[in-house]
Amino acid sequence: MEFSESDIQQWFNSTYAQRGERYQQQGRVSDLRQVDDELRAQCDGSRPQPYSVRVTVREETFADSRCSCPIGGGCKHVIAVLYEFVRSSGDVPVKSPLEQRVSGLGRDRLAELLVTYAERHPDFESWLEAQLAAEMGEMGSVDRAEMRRRVEQTVIREAESQSYRNPASFEDLEDLRRTARTYIDAGAAQNAANILSPIAKCLVERYHMFDDSHGGVTNNIDRAASELIGAFQVAEDPSVRSTILRDLWELWLWNSEYGGVLHGTSFHRAFSDSAEEWERQTLVDWARQALDEKGPRSEESEYASDWHRQRLGRLVIDLEGDALSEDEMLDIVDQAALETWWLRKLLERGQFDRAANSTEDLSVSEQLRLVDDFLEHGCDDIAEEILLRVEDEGGNRKASRAREKLVEFYDERGRWEDALPQALENFEERPNRKRLREIERLARRLDRWETLETDLLNTLTEKAPAELVWYYIEDDDPEAAVAIWRSTDISRLHLDSTKFAEAIAENHPDIALELFNRAAESLIRQRGRSNYHEACQYIGEMRNIYESFERVDEWQRDRDEFLEEFNNLPAFKDEMRKAKLSDE
């Protein structure tokens, strides 16, 4: 195996290569050895335990790498190992694969080595005992309390060593779950549950200790829960099934209360497909009890609370199904805040009038959400009735949303006489160019635009002049846009001056140049590399305008003024060079 330091620099990003070289210089690499075309070593990182690194180099070319760090390979630890090899002056032991060397040992000697290592490393001993029990089909050999203690130590250690750059990896838990899967394959459901339940429950209890922005914690809970379902499916002993069912229920309840952070295998589906009749009834009893414990609903109930109620209610309905009478169903609907779901069921059954009568008891937001459902079922008259009711009773924001939907509803059906008053009221409430365009389109269909145009433009001039500027820009009328810009107090416009400059540059280059110059100077005075970079973009726009009007001398004058005025800012001058705006 031969390669050089220059090879390493070619194989990896220069920043990573520098970090890896620094790790090697700090003496972080240990136990380096070559096995066939693979380098194996340990590398100290940011965690208490060193990372295990493997690097494959074939035909003097980097081929692959693996590292136990969160990145998983191609990292600074890998690069440190490569530098260590190059700088070892050939003094790296070459060893045959471990499998070959182990196979040459006698059975007794191999057993002696395993026992010795297990005595020195309690975690390995626990893993080995669980693995042997699974392989041999031993039952009841995994102590849940001891497993809980071990998992808790691992979880706390991961929480204490995590960082934004190095999130928790839970490798030890993956080893335990692998052992649990072996038990499941052997039909030893209790042993599997005694591993998986502590993993899931401990992570749930310690969830607040982690930054889960990378999803590592929820992924591990989800995997443990999914595998626990697998243990439930192979379990035959009623007491074992009952224990696992309770564990699954507690996980389902936590997930529901947390707002559904888990994903993957559906608990509902697992219960439905795997639970026997008495188990389904047990789940129903638990769900009903949880609903009762939440107490009566109130108008002040939070959305998250209602969502949890709905999950509980849906579980009861999914599991009991046709066994519920309609009165019982309605009791659950009321208790679990499932009115919207129930109305959609009525629509599916074609009970449109009954569904319409039930909407009046819903919140304004729920009524608005149901409008599309009525429309999908061809109930245009009911949808219109709901929208008109919300417009009348819903408060400013909801009324405005209802009017927007009414305009769309009437427009699609060619009822422009009905749509125009709604559009006008929306515009009066909040004038903007989008709503003006909508009115213009509707009014032209009714030959009423000429009678409305002046008053509407005056309203926009008074209340939202910036919107009128863009209205004229969109109409390809820069003269009118500039007239508004000139006649209005600039502070009232709240106008994006650089976008405005771009829009009028062809017809009003001097105004555009003034605006770009002002924006660039403001950014430079704020300091900072990112501000200099943006300022150079605007200075570049100035150059383009000057060149398009063959005013190169003026461009050079303005550019030189920028460089002279801000001569004491080397970073700005550097950005000018990068943007090719400077001859320096």
Secondary structure, DSSP 8 states (H G I E B T S, - for coil): ----HHHHHHHS-HHHHHHHHHHHHTT-EEEEEEETTEEEEEE--SSSS-EEEEEEEETTEEEEEEESSTT-SSSHHHHHHHHHHHTTTT---EE--HHHHHHTS-HHHHHHHHHHHHHH-HHHHHHHHHHHHHHHT--S-S-HHHHHHHHHHHHHHHHHH--SSS----HHHHHHHHHHHHHHHTT-HHHHHHHHHHHHHHHHHTGGGS--TT-HHHHHHHHHHHHHHHHHHH--SHHHHHHHHHHHHHHHHHHHHTTS---SS-HHHHHHHH--HHHHHHHHHHHHHHHHHH-S--TT--HHHHHHHHHHHHHHHHHHGGGS-HHHHHHHHHHTT-HHHHHHHHHHTT-HHHHHHHHTTS-HHHHHHHHHHHHHTT-HHHHHHHHHHHHHHSHHHHHHHHHHHHHHHHHHTT-HHHHHHHHHHHHHHS--HHHHHHHHHHHHHTT-HHHHHHHHHHHHHHH-HHHHHHHHHHTT-HHHHHHHHHHS-HHHH---HHHHHHHHTTT-HHHHHHHHHHHHHHHHHH-SHHHHHHHHHHHHHHHHHHHHTT-HHHHHHHHHHHHHHTTT-HHHHHHHHHTT----
